[in-house]
Amino acid sequence: MNMAGFRAFAAQVRDPRLLATRRRTALRKCLERFAPYGHRATWHHLCTRAGIAPQDRDPDPARLLAALAELEEARTLWLAYEAECVARRRREKRDGIRQPGALDAWHRRTWGGCEIVPCAAPHRHPAAPLAAVLRTVIAAMESGRPRNDCPVCGSPRFRPLTDTDRRAAGPVCADCGVITPAALLTRDTLAAARREAPGAGTVAPAGATAGPGARFGASMAA
Ligand SMILES: [Zn+2]
């Protein structure tokens, strides 16, 4: 993971001397370094929230800056979490209480910040800001308590991934579209998800994620 790369591309997104199309390309390059939902879903998410048409080659630079700000907020949060994990691991090793578990497997998969909360389809992702979603997923993983609902939107409905190669990662939330780590869910919930028809890979309009987003807000306040 090239961390200096992210900062260099972020500086290009901010550079008013560059054409909007160059600044847009630089923002896409940032996503090669940090993309919590995966490259395509994160791009679609940022464009939706900042009001950029995903195919617009010449977007309003102010909107590019808004998208970058959201991405950087999430990245700062994630890098702080990684640093905290490294420090904790070191402490536990020193005290001889280190016990690798589900959290380690998740860290191995997500380290560096790409596909932390992968989405099954690029057009289906939570509507809430990236940093808020990361915060709830981190809290859910850290709690270590298996649950019956999606940690992002609270939905109890899951489906198996259409993509059988990735199916072991976990089922797809039928409402917000994130692949929920299997380690987070109870055995009953996983079994129920396996009985559903594979899916959530269908393209839904961006507005379809507004409902789960609204519930997300409510669950944060609780
Ligand atoms: Zn969900």
Boltz pocket constraint, residues with backbone or C-beta under 6 A from the ligand:
constraints:
  - pocket:
      binder: B
      contacts: [[A, 150], [A, 151], [A, 152], [A, 153], [A, 154], [A, 155], [A, 173], [A, 174], [A, 175], [A, 176], [A, 177], [A, 178], [A, 212]]
      max_distance: 6.0
